[in-house]
Amino acid sequence: MLKSERETVVLSEESDDTLGGRLSFARDAAGVSVESMADRLGVRRETVLAWESDRSEPRPSYLVQIAGLLGVSPLWLMTGAGDGPGEVSDERALEAVKIELGRLQTAHQEIGRLIETTARQLEKLDHQVRLRNLGRDVAH
């Protein structure tokens, strides 16, 4: 959702409604990379990614630093109400959506690889169990 400089933002249904989603949105809107944010905060890239995917949450001291870095209020990051990202140009909004789509496509591909690997493991184990059972049947 776009806002003027002093307007209070409340997320619409289309926006992310988690701390991680708001963090990712604000970082993209500010044009800050994951690596740059991690460097500025003194944390690992994986830590920022864990925050953005809601696998963990930043400590309050980091939340304040993140809010300052991204130009949003800590309240907005936590709840979606308050001062959110500044007005986003159409080009920047488009870029943010493209980045998010890329993340989703990468995650989708990784899940596909995991499914294929698990299916092969299942087939292999199933084959081993059948051979073992066949050997037992022949022995009896």
Summary of the structure (lengths in Angstrom):
residues: 140
radius of gyration: 22.5
end to end distance: 71.5
largest distance: 82.7
contacts: 350
relative contact order: 0.13
helix: 68%
strand: 3%
